[in-house]
Amino acid sequence: MKKYIIMATVAMAMLFASCKNEDIKVSRNVNFKVNPYEVISGFDFEISEGELESFSTNYKLRVHLLAYDEYGFLQAHDVQYLTNYQSIMNSTLILNDGKYTAVAITDVVQYDEGVTFKYWDITGMDRLSDLKVTDQGYIGLQYKILGISNYAFEVKEGSVDHTIRVQPAGALILVFLDNMHYYSNMVRYQLDMSKSSDYCTFNSDGSYEVAIENNGGDYDWRLDYFEPEDYPSYNAVYDYCFVLPLGRTNFRWFAKDKTDTWYYAGGELSANIKIGEEYAAYLGLGDEVTAYMELVNGGKAANLPMNAEETTQVRYGKVSDIVNPQTLK
């Protein structure tokens, strides 16, 4: 009997000895701080001070933190809902030792004991190659701003805590219509553009790619519109439109009269739409129609009127995917 006990002990010892150290998985608590403030801090031109940083109490800043292993599979994730862009997401993920890529995504959602409305849909989170952020097709004021950042890190003994500062995923366009009631027979003013992008996908390192549509330079996508009858007490209206980075893009204002006839309103505008930039697309009505587009980061636009008593910010509405306005000579 003693002989068999000795043999069993030896067999067990040999079994444990055959296990390699790298096969033993060690799980650790990995701490993250996700700071969303830089998503909006670069958009420093505002009609009303502070309006880009805040939103209504029934909205929250949704922050996704996704951790992928070196093969692109999701190993841990967290989602939190913050009250503003100056809040910090503190998160602890349980991860095995190894190399990882984190992706942080921020967007604003309507929230009432859960998400009741969103401007962006985040799908395919289980694999980095399937991760996709899709525009839901709404004009959203500053609520439409999207933030995305990737971050490479390693989990091992003695590893430090991690901080991710999320960056904007596109550009902001301030759309401004001035002297909007000058022409009594016009029922809509609309800003169209020659490119569009509805979603972005992700590479193996967590960086993202934007899918851009371009129909030969035609103005096939509507960025924003105003209908004067909706604002009888105001002389000017404006909106903030967020767009993914489109590169060199043309814009043009159109006007529709009461017979549903479309006209050009001003000449062609152009801008190189880059991440983190803010532009103003202006249309001023009068005996002469003025239309221009300019970069406004770092200060106020020279020609935009700032009379708060005569200016109001519009609210969001559904945007059709494609419009083809009739244009007349």
MIMAR-995490 format. One line per 5 residues: number of its first residue (from 1); their letters; for each residue x, y, z of N, C-alpha, C. Coordinates in steps of 0.1 Angstrom, whole numbers, plus 5000, padded with zeros to 4 digits. Atoms other than C-alpha are relative to their C-alpha. Layout:
BEGIN
NUM	A	X,Y,Z,X,Y,Z,X,Y,Z | ... $
% end
This chain:
BEGIN
1	MKKYI	5008,4988,5000,5000,5000,5000,5009,5013,5000 | 4991,4988,4999,5028,5024,5009,5006,5002,4986 | 4994,4998,5013,5043,5017,4975,4991,5008,4990 | 5010,4993,5009,5011,5028,4957,4999,5015,5003 | 5001,4986,4996,5009,5060,4977,5012,5008,4995 $
6	IMATV	4988,4993,5005,5045,5069,4968,4999,5002,4985 | 5001,4999,5015,5038,5062,4931,4990,5011,4996 | 5010,4990,5003,5006,5084,4932,5006,5014,5002 | 4994,4987,4997,5025,5112,4948,5010,5005,4990 | 4990,4997,5011,5053,5111,4922,4992,5004,4988 $
11	AMAML	5007,4997,5012,5027,5111,4894,4994,5014,5001 | 5006,4986,4998,5010,5142,4908,5011,5011,4999 | 4989,4991,5000,5043,5159,4912,5005,5002,4985 | 4996,4999,5015,5052,5151,4875,4990,5008,4992 | 5011,4993,5007,5018,5164,4864,5001,5015,5002 $
16	FASCK	4998,4986,4997,5023,5198,4881,5012,5006,4994 | 4987,4996,5006,5059,5200,4869,4998,5003,4985 | 5001,4999,5014,5047,5196,4833,4992,5013,4996 | 5008,4988,5003,5025,5227,4835,5010,5012,4999 | 4991,4988,5002,5044,5258,4821,4994,5012,5007 $
21	NEDIK	5004,4988,4992,5043,5290,4840,4991,5009,4992 | 5008,4991,5008,5028,5309,4810,4986,4995,4998 | 5013,5005,5001,4998,5286,4811,4991,5004,5012 | 5008,4995,4988,4988,5300,4845,4996,5014,4998 | 5006,4987,5003,4965,5329,4840,4998,5008,5013 $
26	VSRNV	5001,4992,4988,4967,5357,4865,4991,5012,4997 | 5009,4989,5002,4938,5381,4868,5003,5011,5010 | 4997,4989,4992,4943,5416,4880,4989,5011,4999 | 5009,4988,5001,4921,5447,4888,5008,5011,4993 | 4993,4989,5008,4931,5473,4862,4991,5013,5001 $
31	NFKVN	5008,4987,4998,4920,5509,4870,5002,5010,4988 | 5000,4991,5010,4911,5534,4844,4993,5013,5004 | 5007,4987,4999,4902,5571,4844,4997,5004,4985 | 5004,4995,5014,4883,5582,4812,4996,5014,5001 | 5003,4986,5000,4883,5619,4807,4994,5005,4987 $
36	PYEVI	5006,4996,5013,4858,5632,4781,5001,5014,4996 | 5001,4986,5001,4865,5669,4784,5006,5005,4986 | 4994,4995,5013,4888,5672,4753,4992,4997,4988 | 5009,5002,5011,4860,5659,4731,4994,5014,4996 | 5006,4988,5003,4845,5694,4733,5008,5013,5002 $
41	SGFDF	4992,4988,4997,4872,5717,4746,5006,5007,4989 | 4994,4994,5012,4887,5724,4712,4989,5008,4992 | 5011,4992,5007,4853,5737,4699,4997,5012,5009 | 5000,4989,4990,4858,5770,4716,4992,5013,4995 | 5009,4989,5004,4835,5793,4695,4986,4996,5003 $
46	EISEG	5014,5003,4996,4800,5795,4709,4992,5013,4999 | 5009,4989,5000,4771,5818,4704,4997,5005,5014 | 5002,4998,4986,4762,5815,4741,5010,4992,5008 | 4988,5006,4993,4791,5808,4764,4995,4988,5009 | 5003,5012,4993,4791,5773,4778,4990,4991,4995 $
51	ELESF	5011,5008,5004,4764,5759,4757,5005,4986,4994 | 4995,5012,5006,4786,5732,4741,5004,4990,5011 | 4996,5008,4990,4796,5718,4775,4988,4993,5007 | 5011,5004,4992,4761,5713,4789,4989,4994,4992 | 5013,5005,5006,4728,5695,4781,4990,4998,5010 $
56	STNYK	5011,5001,4992,4694,5690,4795,5001,4989,5010 | 4998,5009,4990,4690,5671,4827,4995,4986,4996 | 5004,5014,5004,4672,5642,4809,5009,4994,4990 | 4990,5005,5009,4703,5637,4788,5013,4996,5009 | 4988,5004,4993,4735,5619,4799,5011,4998,4990 $
61	LRVHL	4989,5003,5008,4770,5616,4785,5003,4985,5002 | 4998,5015,5000,4773,5578,4777,5015,4998,4997 | 4986,5003,5002,4809,5565,4780,5002,4985,5000 | 4996,5014,5002,4819,5531,4767,5015,4998,5002 | 4986,5004,4999,4852,5515,4778,5001,4986,4996 $
66	LAYDE	4999,5013,5005,4861,5484,4758,5014,4996,5000 | 4986,5005,4999,4892,5463,4764,5001,4987,4991 | 4998,5011,5009,4903,5439,4736,5014,4994,5001 | 4987,5007,4999,4931,5413,4737,5007,5002,4987 | 4992,4998,5012,4958,5411,4711,4995,4993,4988 $
71	YGFLQ	5006,5007,5012,4936,5389,4689,4987,5007,4997 | 5012,4992,5003,4908,5415,4689,4987,4996,5006 | 5012,5005,4993,4884,5398,4712,4997,5008,5013 | 5004,4992,4988,4865,5418,4739,5002,4991,5013 | 4998,5007,4987,4877,5407,4774,4993,5007,5012 $
76	AHDVQ	5007,4993,4989,4861,5433,4796,4994,5013,4994 | 5006,4987,5004,4839,5464,4792,4992,5006,5011 | 5008,4992,4990,4821,5491,4812,4993,5011,4992 | 5007,4989,5006,4795,5517,4803,4995,5008,5012 | 5005,4991,4990,4787,5547,4825,4993,5012,4994 $
81	YLTNY	5008,4989,5005,4764,5577,4822,5004,5012,5009 | 4995,4988,4992,4779,5611,4833,4991,5012,4997 | 5009,4988,5001,4762,5644,4839,5005,5011,4991 | 4994,4990,5009,4786,5665,4818,5014,4996,4996 | 4987,5004,5006,4819,5666,4799,5011,5002,5010 $
86	QSIMN	4990,4998,4990,4838,5677,4830,5000,4989,5011 | 5000,5012,4992,4829,5644,4848,5011,4990,4996 | 4990,5010,5003,4854,5616,4850,4994,4986,5002 | 5004,5014,4999,4846,5579,4844,5011,4993,5007 | 4990,5008,4993,4864,5558,4870,4995,4985,4999 $
91	STLIL	5005,5014,5003,4863,5521,4861,5011,4990,5003 | 4991,5011,4997,4880,5489,4872,4996,4988,4992 | 5002,5012,5008,4883,5460,4847,5008,4989,5005 | 4992,5012,4996,4894,5425,4856,5005,4993,4988 | 4994,5004,5013,4919,5414,4830,5012,4990,5004 $
96	NDGKY	4988,5009,4998,4945,5386,4827,5012,5007,4995 | 4988,4994,5005,4981,5395,4821,5001,4998,4985 | 4999,5000,5015,4988,5404,4785,4999,5014,4995 | 5000,4987,5007,4987,5431,4759,4985,5003,4995 | 5014,4996,5003,4954,5450,4752,4999,5013,4992 $
101	TAVAI	5004,4987,5006,4938,5477,4732,4987,5004,5006 | 5013,4994,4995,4912,5499,4748,4994,5010,4990 | 5007,4991,5008,4886,5518,4729,4990,5007,5009 | 5010,4992,4992,4867,5547,4746,4991,5007,4990 | 5009,4993,5008,4836,5561,4730,4990,5008,5008 $
106	TDVVQ	5009,4992,4993,4815,5590,4742,4989,5005,4991 | 5011,4993,5007,4781,5602,4730,4989,5004,5010 | 5010,4995,4992,4751,5620,4744,4987,4992,4997 | 5012,5007,5001,4719,5600,4750,4989,5006,5009 | 5011,4997,4991,4684,5607,4764,4999,4989,5009 $
111	YDEGV	4999,5011,4990,4683,5588,4796,4989,5002,5011 | 5010,5000,4989,4654,5579,4820,4999,4986,5005 | 4998,5014,4995,4663,5548,4840,5004,4991,4988 | 4995,5008,5012,4679,5536,4807,5000,5010,4988 | 4999,4992,5012,4686,5549,4772,4986,5000,4993 $
116	TFKYW	5013,4999,5007,4654,5562,4756,5001,5006,4986 | 4997,4994,5013,4670,5580,4726,5014,5002,4998 | 4986,4998,5003,4704,5581,4709,5002,5005,4986 | 4996,4995,5014,4721,5597,4680,5010,4991,4993 | 4990,5009,5006,4747,5570,4675,4997,4986,5006 $
121	DITGM	5002,5014,4996,4743,5532,4676,5014,4993,5000 | 4987,5006,4999,4773,5512,4688,4997,4985,5000 | 5003,5014,5002,4773,5476,4676,5013,4992,4998 | 4989,5008,5003,4796,5446,4671,5011,5001,5010 | 4990,4998,4990,4814,5451,4704,5008,4988,5004 $
126	DRLSD	4992,5012,4996,4825,5415,4709,5013,4998,4993 | 4987,5001,5007,4852,5418,4683,5003,5014,4995 | 4996,4987,5005,4872,5448,4674,4998,5002,4985 | 5002,4999,5014,4870,5441,4637,4985,5001,4996 | 5015,4998,5003,4831,5441,4640,4995,5013,5007 $
131	LKVTD	5005,4989,4994,4829,5472,4661,4996,5011,4990 | 5005,4990,5009,4809,5499,4644,4991,5011,5007 | 5007,4989,4995,4795,5533,4653,4992,5007,4989 | 5009,4996,5012,4765,5544,4631,4992,5012,5004 | 5008,4988,4998,4748,5577,4628,4985,4996,4998 $
136	QGYIG	5014,5003,5000,4711,5574,4635,4991,5009,4991 | 5007,4991,5009,4702,5603,4612,4992,5011,5006 | 5007,4989,4994,4692,5631,4635,5009,5012,5001 | 4993,4988,4997,4703,5667,4637,4999,5001,5015 | 5000,5001,4986,4713,5670,4673,5007,5011,5008 $
141	LQYKI	4993,4990,4992,4728,5703,4683,5013,4995,5004 | 4988,5005,4994,4758,5698,4705,4999,4986,5005 | 5002,5014,4995,4742,5665,4716,5005,4990,4990 | 4996,5010,5011,4754,5649,4683,5015,4998,5001 | 4986,5001,5000,4791,5653,4692,5004,4986,5004 $
146	LGISN	4995,5014,4997,4809,5619,4692,5015,5001,5003 | 4986,5001,4996,4842,5611,4709,5005,4986,4999 | 4994,5013,5001,4865,5582,4701,5015,5001,5003 | 4986,5001,4999,4900,5573,4713,5004,4985,5002 | 4994,5013,4998,4922,5541,4713,5012,5001,5009 $
151	YAFEV	4989,5000,4990,4948,5532,4739,5006,4986,5002 | 4993,5013,4998,4974,5504,4740,5005,4999,5014 | 4995,5002,4987,4983,5490,4774,5003,4985,5003 | 4996,5014,4996,4998,5459,4791,4996,4998,5015 | 5003,5004,4986,4986,5441,4822,5011,4990,5005 $
156	KEGSV	4989,5009,4995,5014,5426,4843,5002,5005,5015 | 4997,4997,4986,5027,5427,4878,5007,5014,5001 | 4995,4987,4998,5034,5462,4890,4995,5010,4989 | 5005,4991,5010,5014,5478,4861,4993,5012,5007 | 5006,4988,4994,5001,5513,4867,4986,5002,4996 $
161	DHTIR	5014,4997,5004,4966,5528,4865,5001,5008,4986 | 5000,4994,5013,4956,5542,4831,4990,5011,4999 | 5009,4989,5003,4941,5575,4819,4998,5001,4985 | 5003,4998,5014,4924,5579,4786,4993,5013,4998 | 5006,4987,5003,4916,5614,4773,4994,4999,4986 $
166	VQPAG	5008,5002,5012,4889,5610,4747,5001,5012,4991 | 4999,4989,5010,4892,5631,4715,4987,5000,4991 | 5011,5000,5009,4865,5643,4691,5002,4991,4988 | 4999,5008,5012,4858,5620,4662,4997,5007,4987 | 5003,4993,5012,4849,5647,4638,5001,5015,5002 $
171	ALILV	5000,4985,5000,4842,5684,4632,4986,5005,5004 | 5012,4993,4997,4816,5709,4643,4997,5011,4991 | 5004,4989,5009,4797,5732,4619,4989,5008,5006 | 5011,4991,4995,4778,5762,4633,4993,5005,4987 | 5008,4996,5011,4750,5767,4608,4992,5012,5004 $
176	FLDNM	5006,4988,4995,4737,5803,4610,4993,5007,4988 | 5009,4993,5010,4708,5820,4591,4996,5013,5006 | 5002,4986,4995,4706,5858,4595,4989,5007,4992 | 5010,4993,5007,4677,5881,4586,4990,4991,4993 | 5007,5011,5006,4656,5851,4580,4986,5003,4995 $
181	HYYSN	5014,4997,5005,4622,5868,4574,5000,5011,4989 | 4999,4989,5010,4635,5892,4547,4991,4996,4988 | 5008,5004,5011,4618,5872,4519,4988,4993,5005 | 5012,5005,4994,4582,5866,4528,4995,4987,4992 | 5005,5011,5008,4576,5840,4500,5009,4987,5002 $
186	MVRYQ	4991,5012,4998,4604,5816,4512,4996,4993,5012 | 5005,5008,4989,4594,5787,4534,5011,4992,5006 | 4989,5008,4994,4627,5769,4539,5013,5005,4994 | 4987,4998,5004,4664,5775,4538,5008,4988,5004 | 4994,5014,4997,4686,5744,4536,5014,5000,4995 $
191	LDMSK	4986,5002,5004,4723,5737,4536,5003,4986,4997 | 4996,5013,5005,4734,5708,4515,5015,4998,4998 | 4985,5003,5002,4768,5691,4511,5002,4989,4990 | 4996,5009,5011,4786,5671,4485,5005,4986,5005 | 4995,5013,4994,4798,5643,4509,4992,4997,5013 $
196	SSDYC	5007,5003,4988,4784,5624,4538,5007,4987,5006 | 4995,5012,4994,4795,5597,4562,4990,4996,5012 | 5010,5005,4990,4771,5575,4583,5006,4992,5011 | 4995,5009,4990,4794,5553,4602,5015,4999,5000 | 4985,5003,5000,4830,5544,4612,5002,4986,5006 $
201	TFNSD	4996,5014,4996,4847,5510,4617,5014,5001,5006 | 4988,5000,4992,4878,5500,4636,5011,4990,4994 | 4988,5008,5004,4913,5487,4628,5005,4992,5012 | 4995,5009,4989,4932,5461,4648,5007,5008,5011 | 4994,4992,4989,4950,5489,4668,4990,5009,5007 $
206	GSYEV	5010,4992,4993,4917,5505,4678,4998,5013,4993 | 5003,4988,5008,4920,5534,4653,4987,4997,4991 | 5012,5002,5008,4889,5540,4632,5001,5006,4986 | 5000,4996,5013,4881,5545,4596,4985,5005,4997 | 5013,4994,5003,4853,5567,4582,4996,4996,4986 $
211	AIENN	5006,5003,5013,4831,5555,4553,4994,5012,4994 | 5004,4987,5006,4826,5585,4530,4992,4997,4987 | 5008,5000,5012,4799,5588,4503,5002,5013,4992 | 4997,4988,5009,4805,5611,4473,4994,4997,4987 | 5006,5003,5013,4782,5612,4443,5004,5010,4990 $
216	GGDYD	4995,4992,5011,4804,5630,4419,4999,5015,5002 | 5001,4986,4997,4802,5663,4437,4986,5006,5001 | 5014,4995,4999,4764,5666,4437,4996,5003,5014 | 5004,4996,4986,4747,5682,4467,4989,4990,5004 | 5010,5010,4998,4729,5650,4476,4997,4997,5015 $
221	WRLDY	5002,5002,4986,4730,5653,4514,4997,5013,5007 | 5005,4988,4992,4712,5677,4537,5007,5000,5013 | 4994,4998,4987,4732,5690,4566,4990,5006,5010 | 5009,4993,4991,4706,5713,4581,4990,5008,4993 | 5010,4991,5006,4675,5734,4574,4993,5008,5010 $
226	FEPED	5008,4992,4991,4654,5762,4589,4988,5004,4992 | 5013,4996,5006,4618,5771,4582,4995,5013,5008 | 5002,4987,4993,4611,5808,4591,4987,5000,5008 | 5013,5000,4993,4575,5802,4602,5001,4994,5014 | 4998,5006,4987,4588,5782,4631,5006,5009,5010 $
231	YPSYN	4993,4991,4992,4606,5812,4645,4995,5014,4998 | 5005,4987,5003,4583,5842,4642,5006,5012,5008 | 4995,4989,4991,4599,5862,4670,5015,5002,4999 | 4985,4999,5001,4635,5858,4659,5004,5004,4986 | 4995,4996,5013,4655,5874,4632,5011,4991,4995 $
236	AVYDY	4989,5009,5004,4683,5848,4632,4999,4987,5008 | 5000,5013,4994,4686,5811,4640,5014,4993,4998 | 4987,5007,5002,4716,5788,4644,4999,4986,5005 | 5000,5014,4996,4724,5751,4649,5015,4996,5000 | 4987,5006,5000,4755,5731,4657,4998,4986,4994 $
241	CFVLP	5001,5013,5007,4760,5701,4633,5013,4993,5001 | 4988,5008,4999,4785,5674,4640,5002,4991,4988 | 4997,5009,5011,4801,5656,4611,5013,4993,5002 | 4988,5007,5000,4827,5629,4608,5010,5006,4990 | 4990,4993,5009,4860,5640,4590,4998,4996,4986 $
246	LGRTN	5004,5002,5014,4850,5643,4553,5011,5004,4991 | 4990,4995,5010,4881,5660,4539,4994,5012,4993 | 5005,4988,5007,4875,5687,4513,4986,4997,4995 | 5015,5002,5002,4837,5691,4510,4994,5013,4996 | 5007,4988,5004,4815,5716,4492,4986,5000,5006 $
251	FRWFA	5013,4998,4994,4784,5731,4507,4993,5011,4992 | 5008,4990,5007,4756,5752,4492,4986,5002,5007 | 5013,4997,4994,4725,5770,4506,4990,4999,4988 | 5011,5000,5010,4692,5764,4488,4988,5006,5008 | 5013,4994,4994,4658,5782,4494,4988,4994,4992 $
256	KDKTD	5013,5005,5006,4623,5768,4487,4989,5010,5003 | 5011,4990,4998,4593,5791,4481,4987,4992,5002 | 5013,5006,4996,4556,5785,4487,4995,4991,4989 | 5005,5009,5011,4552,5767,4453,5009,4988,4999 | 4991,5012,4999,4579,5741,4463,5011,5001,4989 $
261	TWYYA	4989,4998,5010,4604,5756,4438,5012,5004,5008 | 4987,4998,4993,4640,5755,4449,5009,5010,4992 | 4991,4990,5006,4666,5783,4442,5013,4999,5007 | 4987,4998,4994,4703,5788,4448,4999,5011,5010 | 4999,4989,4990,4709,5809,4479,5015,5002,5003 $
266	GGELS	4985,4999,4999,4745,5821,4476,5008,4991,4992 | 4991,5008,5008,4775,5806,4459,5005,4988,5007 | 4994,5012,4994,4794,5774,4466,5009,5003,5011 | 4991,4998,4989,4812,5771,4499,5008,4987,5001 | 4991,5011,4999,4841,5748,4507,5008,5000,5013 $
271	ANIKI	4992,5001,4988,4859,5735,4537,5007,4986,5000 | 4993,5013,4998,4885,5708,4545,4996,4995,5014 | 5006,5004,4987,4865,5690,4573,5010,4990,5007 | 4990,5007,4993,4891,5678,4598,4996,4997,5014 | 5003,5003,4987,4889,5662,4632,5004,5012,5010 $
276	GEEYA	4997,4990,4990,4887,5688,4660,4998,5014,4995 | 5001,4986,5005,4880,5718,4638,4985,5004,5001 | 5013,4995,4999,4850,5741,4641,4998,5011,4989 | 5002,4991,5011,4835,5760,4611,4987,5007,5002 | 5013,4993,5000,4807,5786,4606,4996,5000,4986 $
281	AYLGL	5007,4999,5013,4784,5783,4576,4989,5010,5001 | 5009,4989,4998,4766,5816,4573,4993,5003,4988 | 5009,4995,5010,4737,5828,4552,4993,5012,5005 | 5007,4988,4996,4726,5864,4555,4992,5005,4988 | 5010,4996,5010,4695,5876,4536,4998,5015,5000 $
286	GDEVT	5002,4986,5002,4688,5910,4523,4999,5004,4985 | 5000,4997,5014,4689,5930,4491,5011,4993,4993 | 4989,5009,5005,4722,5911,4486,5001,4989,5010 | 4999,5012,4992,4725,5876,4498,5015,4997,5003 | 4987,5003,4996,4757,5868,4517,5002,4986,5005 $
291	AYMEL	4998,5014,4996,4770,5832,4521,5015,4998,5002 | 4986,5003,4999,4804,5822,4535,5002,4989,5010 | 4997,5010,4991,4821,5795,4554,5014,5002,5005 | 4987,4997,4995,4851,5800,4577,5003,4991,5012 | 4995,5006,4988,4872,5783,4604,4999,5009,5012 $
296	VNGGK	5002,4991,4989,4863,5797,4638,5006,4995,5013 | 4993,5004,4988,4884,5777,4663,5009,5012,5005 | 4991,4991,4994,4903,5800,4686,4995,5014,5002 | 5005,4987,4999,4880,5830,4685,4987,5002,4993 | 5013,4998,5006,4848,5846,4673,5001,5003,4985 $
301	AANLP	5000,4996,5014,4839,5848,4636,4998,5015,4999 | 5000,4985,5001,4843,5883,4624,4986,5006,4996 | 5012,4994,5006,4809,5888,4607,4987,4994,5006 | 5012,5006,4994,4785,5867,4628,4993,5010,5010 | 5007,4992,4990,4758,5888,4646,4998,4993,5013 $
306	MNAEE	5000,5006,4987,4757,5882,4683,4989,5006,5009 | 5011,4994,4993,4724,5899,4693,4992,4989,5006 | 5007,5012,4994,4711,5873,4718,4985,5002,5000 | 5015,4998,5000,4676,5889,4718,4994,4997,4987 | 5005,5003,5013,4672,5883,4681,5005,4986,4995 $
311	TTQVR	4994,5013,5005,4689,5849,4679,4996,4989,5009 | 5004,5011,4992,4677,5815,4690,5007,4987,4994 | 4994,5012,5005,4691,5780,4687,4989,4990,4997 | 5011,5009,5004,4670,5755,4668,5001,4986,5007 | 5000,5013,4994,4661,5720,4680,5001,4989,4990 $
316	YGKVS	4997,5010,5010,4667,5687,4664,4988,4995,4993 | 5011,5006,5008,4646,5671,4637,5006,4989,4992 | 4995,5011,5008,4648,5640,4616,5006,5004,4986 | 4993,4996,5012,4671,5642,4586,4999,4988,4990 | 5001,5010,5010,4664,5623,4554,5014,4996,4995 $
321	DIVNP	4986,5004,5004,4694,5603,4541,5004,5008,4988 | 4996,4994,5013,4693,5619,4506,4989,5010,4996 | 5009,4991,5007,4677,5650,4491,5006,5004,4987 | 4995,4995,5012,4680,5662,4456,4992,5012,4996 | 5008,4988,5003,4668,5698,4455,5000,5004,4985 $
326	QTLK	5001,4994,5013,4656,5712,4422,5007,5013,5000 | 4993,4987,5001,4678,5741,4411,4996,5007,4987 | 5004,4993,5011,4667,5768,4388,5010,5011,4996 | 4992,4989,5004,4685,5795,4368,4995,5013,5007 $
% end
